[in-house]
Amino acid sequence: MSGGLGLLISPGIYAWDLETQRSSRLASPFQGAFDNVNRWFATVCPEGAKERGRGIRFPGINAWASQKVIATLNTIWETVMLLRFALTVSLTLSTLSVVSGAEPAPLDTSRGDKMIATYFRAETFRLRDRCLTDVNSLDAWKKQRTEYRRQLLEMLSLDPMPKRTDLKATVTGTVERDNFIVRNIHFQSRPGLYVTGNLYLPKKIDKPLPAVLYVCGHGGVKKNGVSYGNKVYYQHHGSWLAQHGFVCLTIDSLQLGEIEAIHHGTYRYKMWWWNNRGYTSAGVEAWNCVRAIDYLQSLKEVDGERIGVTGRSGGGAYSWWIAAIDERIKVAVPVAGITDLENHVVDGCVEGHCDCMFTVNTYRWDYPLVAALVAPRPLMIGNSDNDGIFPRDGVERTMEKVKKIYRLYGAADKLTLNLTVGPHSDTPELQKPAMAWLEKYLKGSGDGGVAAEKYFKPEELRVFDKLPADEINTKIHETFVAAAKTPEPPASKEAWKKSRDGWRQALVDKSFRGWPKEASALNVKKAFEVERHRLRFSAYDFDTQHAIRLRLYVVRRAGDHQDDLVVLNVLDDAGWKKFLSTMRPGFEKELAGETLPEGDKKAFESEQKMHQSFRWAMAYVAPRGIGPTAWNQSERKQTQHRRRFMLLGQTLDGMRVWDVRRAAEALRSVGHLKETPLWLQSSQTMAGVTLYASLFTPNVTRLDLHDLPKTHRDGPIFLNVRRYLDMPQAVAMAAERSRVVIYQAGREGWEYPAAVAKKLDWDKKQLQIRKTVAPASRR
């Protein structure tokens, strides 16, 4: 492709990442003050609570007054952060203006913010309204239950279930008090994946005792740079249980354990490729729980048929996972560990939770379905009425849906909600009923007794004096879910067809399941059409799905004629800004509703000349979240919106593929372009989005892909895609359907599609690798 705005798609100089600006801001005289405010606020409000301003109570004042204090603190914090942002942008753009000669206007995201909020609400309610609504009899539930459990295992990265290797359980020390002892132990849930824990036992054991697996929330204990694990933070639960006739195994979580690994892949570290891999740290926690039960059943002190589970916050979530997937759990007491999608997505609770709280929601579940898998076993749901990250309304909605399943079993008496007064905290009011429930169903009687106490210093419960050199905890996210290997080129057309069709089905079932089942009406409406400067410039609005309405721009030579081809340019943020700067000199009035950068007269003149030389129509679309529908540009909101998509069983990139498909449909609905040969063109990550859209769009003549990522590790992000294929296989699939031209600095990375093309004797023009031509803006 030569000429035309399509070749000018390139990374924009206004795409700022505040994280990468941090080091340059250190020279600012305001930096120290900003850092002090951040540290102070983090001390007052732990992670998650500051996001919502709920769930914290200050000593000496009531809950209502506490929340007023938090609201004031939030206002102060947001004001300081806005000042920090304003100063950063001001300093950065003042430097930029020396180069560009202009300062862009602030981006108005009100349209996009309203659109995406409406979308998230509609998608959430769609999943809510179908959750458990088709279960009308016990037989119907039992028929579905097996498949639901398999789906949950898959969404926890546990289907197929990993091999149960030797636990290599080791006791590294023992401490004791008057009537119970604690063994400091570790085992390997898979080779090199260490689980550290404390095993609490009564001193006198006459026969095998019931056991409780206690799973810990995010309460780390660290001294002088040494992590003692969250098992130390929650030690009082094990002590109480051992003193009341139980064996209790308290285990560290992957994050905040003695070996400090990662929960926050998407939340904090931008490891969006976790979605591609179908990986969630919740899966590791669930697997460690499975192996912890194996360990308990191996002990002579334990009655392996009487095992329960409890934990709070993160431990509450892990209690749900293990109780739902493993029938060996006979009674469960998850505390502050579950709420519904409405709370998470619409109300924003996702912003206070790390990745270990969520599955890879391939099958688009709402959370009552997880809870229903525990039925008919005894289940107590514990929660506080003022918990900011597990709000009362969502917990009660979850409880009501689960009641339906327990009633079908005739086991309504085995389900209860212990709702107490207070914030997100480990209170006696939550502890004592939980212990009584475990006593009742594992021992036959009990009332919970007195509140639990802490007896040990962190050093006494430490497992490792020196961390093992062969640990894989810190990199388990790289290997827990295997990526698909690069296949050999097909031996025949039949072999190729089998691979291609399998990949396509995997994309439909596992990656793009969040697409609408049936496409709604496009509702294409012409927004404007003008002729000026020997060009015809028009725009068409269309619905890509409910609440998502996009604009398609078309530029062609003025007058009535048949175009030889139409190129649909799929724009990223940089491409959108370049489009505006190119078209502004000739059509500023028509673009007045957008935040316009400085006009580029030379680029506009080039556009004019191209259209006078060729009868090409150039179309432009910015998928959701870009350009006209851009939403809040803060790094936090960008991250949390992507996580909202994840909770809905989608990804932002995956839904942008849908947008490109719909844009191609809308373009073909324009009268003079219905039969015109269609080319697709884009750059970088959006080139990957465009590539996949072509696999589901009929009659695409050609793809021009600039700097296409060679692996999904670099984007685009689609659920589970790397379990089945990578970018080279997608290129091969596309090259069978359309001519594919990839522009890049070298030729490496595409050996597989080249080998497929050669093996199957495709036309040499089906796949071409061409040297990148520097965009005009960089020449």
DOKOLZA-839958 format. One record per residue (C-alpha): residue number from 1; y, x, z. Coordinates in steps of 0.001 Angstrom, whole numbers. Layout:
// residues N
REC     k        c2        c1        c3
REC   NUM         Y         X         Z
...
//
This chain:
// residues 779
REC     k        c2        c1        c3
REC     1         0         0         0
REC     2      3382      1469      -883
REC     3      6821       183       -46
REC     4      7488     -2915      2019
REC     5      8149     -3342      5694
REC     6      4435     -3275      6420
REC     7      4412       518      6154
REC     8      7152       772      8752
REC     9      5026      -503     11616
REC    10      5113      2286     14174
REC    11      5467      2865     17935
REC    12      8947      1758     18977
REC    13     11365      3902     20910
REC    14     12286       967     23127
REC    15      8738       406     24465
REC    16      9263      1838     27936
REC    17      6560      2350     30561
REC    18      8171      2453     33990
REC    19      5228      4379     35437
REC    20      5787      7250     33022
REC    21      9476      7293     33897
REC    22      8794      7881     37582
REC    23      8949     11671     37486
REC    24     12250     11651     35614
REC    25     13748      9315     38203
REC    26     13055     11705     41039
REC    27     16337     13441     40308
REC    28     18217     10229     41024
REC    29     20198     10236     44282
REC    30     18824      6741     44908
REC    31     15155      7751     44671
REC    32     14690      8649     48323
REC    33     16122      5322     49458
REC    34     13860      3442     47045
REC    35     10793      5305     48287
REC    36     11703      4619     51936
REC    37     12026       887     51239
REC    38      8674       907     49450
REC    39      6953      2677     52351
REC    40      8549       394     54936
REC    41      7640     -2766     53061
REC    42      4067     -1598     52498
REC    43      3725     -1082     56263
REC    44      5038     -4547     57101
REC    45      3205     -6376     54315
REC    46      -246     -5191     53246
REC    47     -1323     -5279     49621
REC    48     -1704     -8815     48341
REC    49       396    -10481     51041
REC    50      3646     -9101     49672
REC    51      2756    -10559     46270
REC    52      2735    -14113     47600
REC    53      4712    -13894     50833
REC    54      2086    -15818     52752
REC    55      -630    -15118     55251
REC    56      1302    -12825     57636
REC    57      2409    -13712     61152
REC    58      4776    -11567     63183
REC    59      4168    -11228     66943
REC    60      6188    -13584     69087
REC    61      7123    -16131     66401
REC    62      5259    -19048     64899
REC    63      3678    -19258     61444
REC    64      6623    -21149     59883
REC    65      9139    -18599     61170
REC    66      6887    -15752     60065
REC    67      6895    -17053     56537
REC    68     10706    -17292     56595
REC    69     10811    -13624     57598
REC    70      8425    -12771     54778
REC    71     10519    -14732     52292
REC    72     13582    -12740     53373
REC    73     11665     -9452     53134
REC    74     10446    -10391     49674
REC    75     14019    -11102     48589
REC    76     15163     -7708     49911
REC    77     12260     -5904     48254
REC    78     12735     -7658     44901
REC    79     16486     -6964     44993
REC    80     15895     -3266     45624
REC    81     13258     -3113     42896
REC    82     15572     -4874     40452
REC    83     18306     -2369     41305
REC    84     15816       449     40774
REC    85     14800     -1028     37436
REC    86     18416     -1566     36372
REC    87     19383      2010     37217
REC    88     16316      3396     35455
REC    89     16923      1384     32306
REC    90     20634      2214     32376
REC    91     19984      5954     32637
REC    92     17232      5857     30040
REC    93     19129      3789     27511
REC    94     22274      5839     27938
REC    95     20198      8838     26869
REC    96     18679      6810     24047
REC    97     22063      5682     22749
REC    98     22894      9280     21907
REC    99     19986      9168     19462
REC   100     20117      5589     18217
REC   101     23811      4889     18482
REC   102     23162      1442     19933
REC   103     21957      -214     23109
REC   104     19592     -3196     22732
REC   105     20412     -6476     24419
REC   106     18223     -7482     27380
REC   107     15119     -9388     26328
REC   108     15122    -13100     27115
REC   109     11527    -14014     27976
REC   110     12111    -17595     29116
REC   111     10276    -19049     26111
REC   112      7259    -16843     26587
REC   113      7184    -17314     30361
REC   114      7129    -21085     30009
REC   115      4553    -20958     27227
REC   116      2081    -18709     29032
REC   117      2387    -20640     32314
REC   118      1595    -23878     30459
REC   119     -1303    -22193     28696
REC   120     -2836    -20775     31861
REC   121     -2575    -24140     33590
REC   122     -4216    -26004     30692
REC   123     -7057    -23489     30336
REC   124     -7667    -23430     34097
REC   125     -7818    -27198     34373
REC   126    -10185    -27337     31402
REC   127    -12646    -25116     33251
REC   128    -12049    -26918     36534
REC   129    -12739    -30329     35042
REC   130    -16096    -29325     33577
REC   131    -17377    -27436     36632
REC   132    -20490    -29246     37981
REC   133    -19392    -32544     36430
REC   134    -22533    -32812     34288
REC   135    -24897    -32595     37273
REC   136    -25988    -36121     38204
REC   137    -29459    -35600     39655
REC   138    -31446    -33003     41521
REC   139    -33800    -32582     38564
REC   140    -30843    -31927     36256
REC   141    -29475    -29335     38668
REC   142    -32811    -27570     39091
REC   143    -33195    -27312     35317
REC   144    -29766    -25680     35012
REC   145    -29918    -23574     38152
REC   146    -32196    -20853     36791
REC   147    -29959    -20271     33787
REC   148    -26835    -20344     35944
REC   149    -28290    -17622     38184
REC   150    -29131    -15527     35131
REC   151    -25575    -15956     33847
REC   152    -24160    -14850     37187
REC   153    -26367    -11772     37169
REC   154    -25112    -10959     33683
REC   155    -21494    -11442     34716
REC   156    -22138     -9060     37631
REC   157    -23495     -6425     35214
REC   158    -27010     -7004     36625
REC   159    -28841     -8502     33663
REC   160    -31154     -6820     33091
REC   161    -31595     -5951     36748
REC   162    -31478     -2179     37351
REC   163    -34681      -418     38289
REC   164    -35446      -329     42016
REC   165    -35705      3412     42564
REC   166    -36618      5200     45798
REC   167    -33963      4425     48399
REC   168    -34342      7857     50024
REC   169    -33127      6255     53246
REC   170    -31955      8828     55780
REC   171    -30825      8592     59412
REC   172    -28190     11239     60126
REC   173    -27436     10398     63742
REC   174    -27771      7890     66579
REC   175    -25316      6613     69164
REC   176    -25926      4098     71928
REC   177    -24371      1852     74497
REC   178    -25889        35     77469
REC   179    -28076     -2437     75603
REC   180    -27990     -1469     71922
REC   181    -28142      1550     69660
REC   182    -26655      2422     66287
REC   183    -28302      4545     63613
REC   184    -25978      6164     61099
REC   185    -27816      5864     57798
REC   186    -27450      6287     54086
REC   187    -29592      5252     51145
REC   188    -29267      5503     47375
REC   189    -29144      2157     45592
REC   190    -29773      4140     42413
REC   191    -30064      7908     42154
REC   192    -26793      9411     43344
REC   193    -25179      6063     44230
REC   194    -24922      6456     47998
REC   195    -24531      3549     50414
REC   196    -23382      4576     53874
REC   197    -23934      2270     56813
REC   198    -24587      1670     60471
REC   199    -27777       -26     61642
REC   200    -27283     -1881     64937
REC   201    -30416     -2669     66994
REC   202    -31105     -4002     70486
REC   203    -32566     -1309     72748
REC   204    -35547     -3496     73612
REC   205    -37491     -4948     70663
REC   206    -40839     -6648     71366
REC   207    -41351     -8198     67925
REC   208    -39637     -8210     64523
REC   209    -36154     -9674     64809
REC   210    -33944    -11640     62430
REC   211    -31482     -9446     60552
REC   212    -27941     -9826     59267
REC   213    -26378     -7875     56436
REC   214    -22700     -7436     57278
REC   215    -20578     -6569     54229
REC   216    -17117     -5186     54812
REC   217    -13721     -6186     53502
REC   218    -10778     -3939     52700
REC   219    -10206     -2435     56116
REC   220    -10378      1304     55671
REC   221    -10390      3856     58479
REC   222     -9090      7310     57671
REC   223     -8074     10208     59921
REC   224     -6696     13572     58819
REC   225     -7696     12891     55249
REC   226    -11293     11984     56158
REC   227    -12550      8489     55325
REC   228    -14897      7026     57932
REC   229    -15539      3881     55930
REC   230    -14692       250     56418
REC   231    -17950      -133     58376
REC   232    -15997      1454     61243
REC   233    -13213     -1118     60930
REC   234    -15751     -3968     61176
REC   235    -18000     -2366     63803
REC   236    -17487     -5156     66349
REC   237    -19559     -7600     64312
REC   238    -22629     -5359     64363
REC   239    -22208     -4715     68076
REC   240    -22097     -8438     68853
REC   241    -25156     -9186     66721
REC   242    -27242     -6392     68269
REC   243    -26370     -7635     71762
REC   244    -27515    -11135     70775
REC   245    -30951    -10284     69465
REC   246    -30288     -9368     65828
REC   247    -30733     -6283     63733
REC   248    -27488     -5790     61790
REC   249    -26885     -3462     58860
REC   250    -23179     -2916     58211
REC   251    -22541     -1146     54907
REC   252    -19479       484     53416
REC   253    -18071      -885     50187
REC   254    -17666      1260     47096
REC   255    -13956      1609     47772
REC   256    -12895      2538     51316
REC   257    -16337      3949     52103
REC   258    -17029      7476     53276
REC   259    -17255      8392     49593
REC   260    -14005      6999     48235
REC   261    -14588      5361     44856
REC   262    -12744      2762     42774
REC   263    -12405     -1009     42959
REC   264     -9021     -1235     41256
REC   265     -9854      -430     37641
REC   266     -7661     -3083     36036
REC   267     -5536     -3905     39065
REC   268     -4104      -431     39482
REC   269     -5513      2159     37089
REC   270     -5231       429     33690
REC   271     -8935       876     33034
REC   272     -8983     -2146     30752
REC   273    -12050      -707     29071
REC   274    -13979     -2083     32071
REC   275    -13686     -5433     30277
REC   276    -15038     -3892     27077
REC   277    -18010     -2486     28953
REC   278    -18712     -5732     30789
REC   279    -18274     -3846     34057
REC   280    -16925     -5078     37362
REC   281    -16967     -3299     40701
REC   282    -18240     -6621     42098
REC   283    -21503     -5825     40336
REC   284    -21933     -2547     42210
REC   285    -21266     -4323     45497
REC   286    -23828     -7004     44640
REC   287    -26419     -4382     43688
REC   288    -25811     -2419     46885
REC   289    -26440     -5653     48803
REC   290    -29728     -6202     46950
REC   291    -30887     -2717     47923
REC   292    -29624     -3197     51492
REC   293    -31992     -6161     51810
REC   294    -34772     -3956     50422
REC   295    -33973     -1475     53170
REC   296    -33950     -4115     55919
REC   297    -37305     -5480     54763
REC   298    -38764     -1978     54973
REC   299    -38025     -1732     58710
REC   300    -40714     -2601     61272
REC   301    -37999     -3983     63582
REC   302    -37003     -6657     61041
REC   303    -38551    -10025     60199
REC   304    -38058     -9896     56424
REC   305    -38180    -13688     56117
REC   306    -35176    -14206     58410
REC   307    -32222    -12413     56834
REC   308    -28661    -13681     56687
REC   309    -25374    -12370     55363
REC   310    -21773    -12512     56450
REC   311    -18501    -10690     55875
REC   312    -14847    -11468     55455
REC   313    -12243    -11037     52710
REC   314    -13857     -8606     50262
REC   315    -16996     -8878     52375
REC   316    -16714    -12635     52059
REC   317    -16831    -12279     48282
REC   318    -19842     -9947     48433
REC   319    -21537    -12461     50733
REC   320    -21168    -15013     47954
REC   321    -22589    -12689     45322
REC   322    -25713    -11731     47242
REC   323    -26394    -15225     48606
REC   324    -26102    -16701     45118
REC   325    -28364    -14200     43349
REC   326    -30975    -13364     46022
REC   327    -33154    -16034     47668
REC   328    -34117    -13588     50424
REC   329    -30813    -14529     52047
REC   330    -31742    -17528     54195
REC   331    -28312    -18299     55659
REC   332    -24819    -17301     54590
REC   333    -21412    -17223     56289
REC   334    -18783    -15979     53820
REC   335    -15374    -15804     55492
REC   336    -12120    -15836     53496
REC   337    -13955    -14840     50354
REC   338    -13664    -17652     47836
REC   339    -11206    -20043     46287
REC   340    -10967    -21716     42911
REC   341     -9454    -20719     39575
REC   342     -6449    -22946     40164
REC   343     -5424    -20793     43119
REC   344     -6193    -17552     41325
REC   345     -4690    -18241     37905
REC   346     -2084    -20971     38323
REC   347      -907    -20217     41866
REC   348     -1132    -16458     41406
REC   349     -3698    -15388     44012
REC   350     -5184    -13013     41450
REC   351     -2156    -10812     42026
REC   352     -3335    -10105     45584
REC   353     -6962     -9293     44757
REC   354     -8707     -6220     43434
REC   355    -11423     -6243     40796
REC   356    -14344     -6401     43242
REC   357    -13479    -10055     43873
REC   358    -14263    -11143     40321
REC   359    -17123    -11285     37861
REC   360    -16740    -10606     34154
REC   361    -16357    -14326     33492
REC   362    -18206    -14429     30166
REC   363    -19487    -17965     30713
REC   364    -16139    -19272     31934
REC   365    -17106    -20465     35401
REC   366    -14987    -21924     38138
REC   367    -15930    -20684     41585
REC   368    -17629    -23803     43012
REC   369    -20516    -22965     40676
REC   370    -21091    -19681     42540
REC   371    -21184    -21543     45848
REC   372    -23544    -24199     44462
REC   373    -26206    -21551     43815
REC   374    -26583    -21077     47587
REC   375    -27797    -24681     48052
REC   376    -29784    -25927     49871
REC   377    -29747    -22928     52230
REC   378    -27471    -23143     55294
REC   379    -23919    -22245     54317
REC   380    -20790    -22022     56457
REC   381    -17522    -21367     54636
REC   382    -14973    -19774     56946
REC   383    -11232    -19747     56236
REC   384     -7819    -19912     57888
REC   385     -5331    -22637     57058
REC   386     -2501    -20199     56300
REC   387     -4386    -17600     54282
REC   388     -2106    -16480     51455
REC   389     -4825    -15058     49206
REC   390     -7463    -17735     49912
REC   391     -5261    -20829     50235
REC   392     -6548    -23856     52058
REC   393     -6231    -26292     49161
REC   394     -8452    -24226     46846
REC   395    -11053    -23677     49560
REC   396    -11193    -27411     50265
REC   397    -11508    -28237     46563
REC   398    -14380    -25769     46316
REC   399    -16034    -27302     49368
REC   400    -15847    -30810     47923
REC   401    -17555    -29814     44693
REC   402    -20330    -27962     46494
REC   403    -20985    -30968     48745
REC   404    -22252    -32819     45693
REC   405    -25098    -30334     45195
REC   406    -26059    -30256     48885
REC   407    -26181    -34063     48914
REC   408    -28573    -34038     45953
REC   409    -30921    -31928     48088
REC   410    -30419    -34185     51106
REC   411    -29068    -31132     52912
REC   412    -25450    -32097     53578
REC   413    -25879    -31084     57233
REC   414    -26502    -27476     56138
REC   415    -23035    -27128     54636
REC   416    -19886    -26851     56736
REC   417    -16314    -25605     56511
REC   418    -14932    -23756     59518
REC   419    -11182    -24084     58944
REC   420     -9104    -22401     61654
REC   421     -5413    -21950     62366
REC   422     -3962    -18636     61294
REC   423     -3313    -16120     58523
REC   424     -5695    -13887     56555
REC   425     -7074    -12152     59636
REC   426    -10374    -11486     61435
REC   427     -9799    -13859     64347
REC   428    -12138    -14918     67196
REC   429    -11803    -18499     65940
REC   430    -13533    -17403     62738
REC   431    -16011    -15030     64386
REC   432    -17565    -17231     67078
REC   433    -18578    -20214     64882
REC   434    -19945    -17744     62314
REC   435    -22165    -16116     64946
REC   436    -23278    -19509     66234
REC   437    -24268    -20564     62706
REC   438    -26346    -17402     62263
REC   439    -27985    -17947     65646
REC   440    -28819    -21551     64858
REC   441    -30500    -20917     61527
REC   442    -32047    -17473     62132
REC   443    -33002    -17814     65824
REC   444    -33038    -21574     66453
REC   445    -30155    -21765     68945
REC   446    -26873    -20177     70023
REC   447    -23225    -20980     70608
REC   448    -21442    -17835     69412
REC   449    -20535    -16723     72904
REC   450    -17663    -14326     73494
REC   451    -15587    -12600     70848
REC   452    -16871     -9330     69423
REC   453    -15569     -5975     70704
REC   454    -15233     -2477     69281
REC   455    -17154       175     71245
REC   456    -17091      3311     69097
REC   457    -14712      5974     67912
REC   458    -14745      6491     64135
REC   459    -16346      9920     64523
REC   460    -19378      8389     66272
REC   461    -20200      6155     63305
REC   462    -19712      8762     60600
REC   463    -22741      9303     58358
REC   464    -21891     12479     56412
REC   465    -20526     15714     57849
REC   466    -20255     16855     54241
REC   467    -20227     14534     51255
REC   468    -23205     14929     48885
REC   469    -22530     16998     45776
REC   470    -24743     14767     43623
REC   471    -22866     11537     44373
REC   472    -21989      9325     41400
REC   473    -20000      6775     43436
REC   474    -16678      8112     42175
REC   475    -17696      7705     38546
REC   476    -20186      4836     38696
REC   477    -17904      2726     36482
REC   478    -18783      5093     33639
REC   479    -22533      4515     33840
REC   480    -23314      1299     35726
REC   481    -23274      -658     32470
REC   482    -24610      1267     29512
REC   483    -22555      1336     26329
REC   484    -24326       655     23055
REC   485    -25342      3814     21237
REC   486    -24174      4519     17713
REC   487    -26990      3226     15513
REC   488    -28606      5016     12638
REC   489    -27474      3866      9173
REC   490    -29636       927      8049
REC   491    -32764      1766      6091
REC   492    -32402     -1315      3898
REC   493    -30214     -4305      3143
REC   494    -32473     -6415      5347
REC   495    -32028     -4011      8259
REC   496    -28273     -4050      7763
REC   497    -28208     -7846      7678
REC   498    -30152     -8014     10944
REC   499    -27748     -5612     12695
REC   500    -24630     -7210     11251
REC   501    -25689    -10749     12149
REC   502    -26682     -9663     15647
REC   503    -23316     -8043     16269
REC   504    -21473    -11052     14953
REC   505    -23447    -13396     17213
REC   506    -22802    -11137     20201
REC   507    -19079    -11301     19463
REC   508    -19193    -15097     19347
REC   509    -21335    -15492     22472
REC   510    -20137    -12657     24691
REC   511    -16687    -11501     23559
REC   512    -14885    -14484     22045
REC   513    -16476    -17316     24018
REC   514    -12980    -18157     25246
REC   515    -11868    -19259     21775
REC   516    -11464    -23006     21309
REC   517    -14741    -24656     20363
REC   518    -12942    -26624     17701
REC   519     -9689    -25589     16089
REC   520     -6894    -28108     16625
REC   521     -4380    -29115     13972
REC   522     -2054    -26306     12909
REC   523       994    -28612     12776
REC   524      2769    -26266     10370
REC   525      6477    -27027     10072
REC   526      9072    -25168      8068
REC   527     11755    -23832     10372
REC   528     14091    -22641      7606
REC   529     14196    -21334      4064
REC   530     17157    -19557      2459
REC   531     17832    -17482      -646
REC   532     20195    -14584      -305
REC   533     20433    -11010     -1565
REC   534     17850    -11811     -4267
REC   535     15284    -12654     -1572
REC   536     13776    -15895      -326
REC   537     13346    -15780      3450
REC   538     11435    -18590      5173
REC   539      9806    -19298      8503
REC   540      7010    -21652      9557
REC   541      6052    -22673     13073
REC   542      2409    -23457     13817
REC   543        63    -24147     16732
REC   544     -2571    -21523     17318
REC   545     -3988    -23499     20260
REC   546     -2720    -25776     22986
REC   547       652    -24578     24323
REC   548       723    -21530     22001
REC   549      3126    -22083     19108
REC   550      3985    -19096     16936
REC   551      6337    -18393     14046
REC   552      5287    -17010     10677
REC   553      7951    -15335      8532
REC   554      7629    -14945      4747
REC   555      9789    -12698      2518
REC   556      9454    -12799     -1267
REC   557     11483    -12400     -4442
REC   558     13973    -15216     -4958
REC   559     13209    -17884     -7549
REC   560     10099    -19776     -8541
REC   561      7128    -17608     -9466
REC   562      3533    -16947     -8576
REC   563      3057    -13976     -6247
REC   564       413    -11408     -7136
REC   565      -585    -11014     -3482
REC   566       554    -11851        36
REC   567       371     -9305      2838
REC   568       138    -10653      6382
REC   569      1625     -8000      8687
REC   570       408     -8414     12263
REC   571      3163     -7045     14482
REC   572      2997     -5281     17804
REC   573      6126     -4785     19923
REC   574      7321     -1836     17852
REC   575      6575     -3613     14595
REC   576      8481     -6698     15739
REC   577     11578     -4668     16549
REC   578     11369     -2885     13201
REC   579     11043     -6224     11418
REC   580     14179     -7520     13137
REC   581     16184     -4373     12457
REC   582     15166     -4440      8776
REC   583     15970     -8115      8196
REC   584     19111     -8357     10321
REC   585     21521     -6972      7683
REC   586     20627     -9776      5283
REC   587     19586    -12674      7518
REC   588     21210    -12296     10918
REC   589     22068    -16005     11098
REC   590     18418    -17019     10668
REC   591     17333    -14562     13371
REC   592     20088    -15480     15806
REC   593     17649    -16866     18375
REC   594     16007    -13468     18863
REC   595     17083    -10361     20772
REC   596     18267     -8308     17815
REC   597     18274     -4513     17658
REC   598     20793     -2640     15521
REC   599     20378     -3527     11845
REC   600     18848      -942      9486
REC   601     20701     -1293      6160
REC   602     18640      1353      4396
REC   603     15397      -359      5389
REC   604     16751     -3707      4157
REC   605     17758     -2178       835
REC   606     14264      -708       516
REC   607     12829     -4159      1163
REC   608     15021     -5611     -1593
REC   609     13949     -2946     -4094
REC   610     10270     -3429     -3298
REC   611     10471     -7160     -3974
REC   612     12356     -6607     -7218
REC   613      9671     -4172     -8365
REC   614      6625     -6192     -7282
REC   615      5817     -9869     -6985
REC   616      4517     -9487     -3467
REC   617      5048    -11894      -615
REC   618      5321    -10137      2739
REC   619      4425    -12297      5747
REC   620      4929    -11346      9405
REC   621      3488    -12765     12593
REC   622      3781    -11610     16202
REC   623       756    -12832     18210
REC   624      1211    -14340     21659
REC   625      3156    -12250     24146
REC   626      5054    -10353     21453
REC   627      8472    -11030     19959
REC   628      9480    -14700     20204
REC   629      6775    -15450     22800
REC   630      7110    -12270     24895
REC   631      6751    -12958     28595
REC   632      8008    -11148     31686
REC   633      8127     -7456     30787
REC   634      7632     -6029     34275
REC   635      4573     -3834     34546
REC   636      3191     -5953     37363
REC   637      3420     -9208     35422
REC   638      2018     -7637     32283
REC   639      -986     -6412     34292
REC   640     -1560     -9642     36189
REC   641     -1287    -11835     33092
REC   642     -3982     -9719     31464
REC   643     -6109    -10240     34563
REC   644     -5503    -13987     34354
REC   645     -6948    -13966     30851
REC   646     -9929    -12063     32274
REC   647    -10540    -14715     34930
REC   648    -10571    -17368     32208
REC   649    -13315    -15554     30317
REC   650    -10899    -14186     27740
REC   651     -8810    -11114     27076
REC   652     -5286    -10977     25737
REC   653     -6442     -8981     22716
REC   654     -9304    -11399     22117
REC   655     -6937    -14362     22012
REC   656     -4626    -12432     19700
REC   657     -7541    -12166     17279
REC   658     -7598    -15964     17343
REC   659     -3845    -16010     16684
REC   660     -4264    -13835     13583
REC   661     -7001    -16108     12275
REC   662     -4731    -19111     12724
REC   663     -1769    -17303     11172
REC   664     -3867    -16658      8053
REC   665     -4723    -20381      7928
REC   666     -1076    -21311      8328
REC   667       -64    -18902      5571
REC   668     -2557    -20464      3194
REC   669     -1138    -23883      3944
REC   670      2188    -22815      2406
REC   671      2191    -24400     -1049
REC   672      2858    -21404     -3294
REC   673       501    -19113     -1317
REC   674     -2653    -21249     -1134
REC   675     -4517    -19338     -3842
REC   676     -2701    -16001     -3613
REC   677     -4937    -13011     -2740
REC   678     -4538    -12217       970
REC   679     -4145     -8732      2448
REC   680     -3940     -8012      6176
REC   681     -2054     -5044      7577
REC   682     -1309     -3697     11029
REC   683     -1032      -587     13185
REC   684     -2754      1012     16175
REC   685     -4292     -1425     18689
REC   686     -3066     -4380     16676
REC   687     -4918     -2905     13697
REC   688     -8090     -3370     15741
REC   689     -7124     -6969     16463
REC   690     -6533     -7512     12749
REC   691     -9834     -5870     11856
REC   692    -11783     -8310     14018
REC   693     -9763    -11280     12781
REC   694    -10860    -10397      9254
REC   695    -14506    -10836     10294
REC   696    -13825    -14521     10928
REC   697    -11299    -15167      8152
REC   698    -12636    -16050      4696
REC   699    -11507    -14395      1480
REC   700     -9501    -11469      2786
REC   701     -9038     -9166      -196
REC   702     -7972     -6029      1638
REC   703     -7213     -4537      5048
REC   704     -4616     -1774      5522
REC   705     -5147      -338      9009
REC   706     -2777      2347     10274
REC   707     -3961      4668     13068
REC   708     -6859      2385     13949
REC   709     -8430      3377     17305
REC   710    -11790      5026     16709
REC   711    -13311      3513     19853
REC   712    -12709       432     21953
REC   713    -12097      2715     24907
REC   714     -8609      3035     23399
REC   715     -8373      -663     22537
REC   716     -8404     -3407     21599
REC   717     -9959     -4947     24707
REC   718    -12634     -7615     24226
REC   719    -15080     -8793     26876
REC   720    -18429     -7010     26724
REC   721    -17913     -5632     23225
REC   722    -19140     -2111     24026
REC   723    -22463     -3463     25222
REC   724    -23170     -4240     21582
REC   725    -20993     -2275     19159
REC   726    -17931       -75     18759
REC   727    -15110       181     16254
REC   728    -17070      2027     13520
REC   729    -19630      -795     13358
REC   730    -16828     -3364     13083
REC   731    -15280     -1363     10224
REC   732    -18626     -1416      8425
REC   733    -18862     -5179      8892
REC   734    -15338     -5622      7525
REC   735    -15888     -3273      4573
REC   736    -18750     -5442      3384
REC   737    -16371     -8406      3160
REC   738    -13045     -6792      2188
REC   739    -11658     -3529       921
REC   740    -10696     -1446      3949
REC   741     -8090      1309      3811
REC   742     -7599      3330      7002
REC   743     -4490      5529      7281
REC   744     -4772      8432      9729
REC   745     -4124     12153     10082
REC   746     -7706     13285      9341
REC   747    -10909     11759      8068
REC   748    -13087     11936     11168
REC   749    -14329      8960     13183
REC   750    -15690      6747     10422
REC   751    -18910      8507      9519
REC   752    -21029      5468     10372
REC   753    -19344      2946      8019
REC   754    -19210      5628      5321
REC   755    -22955      6171      5698
REC   756    -23607      2415      5545
REC   757    -21506      2091      2385
REC   758    -23389      4962       759
REC   759    -26802      3723      1863
REC   760    -26187       212       562
REC   761    -24469      1445     -2600
REC   762    -21162      -333     -2033
REC   763    -18241       279     -4368
REC   764    -16414      3445     -3293
REC   765    -13202      1468     -2984
REC   766    -14668      -698      -196
REC   767    -13855      1950      2409
REC   768    -11117      4518      1963
REC   769     -9585      6957      4444
REC   770     -6074      8021      3469
REC   771     -3618     10419      5010
REC   772      -923      8774      7099
REC   773      2507      8668      5487
REC   774      5209      9049      8108
REC   775      7215      5822      8514
REC   776     10726      5901      7091
REC   777     12165      5799     10609
REC   778     10544      9203     11336
REC   779     11217     11035      8087
//
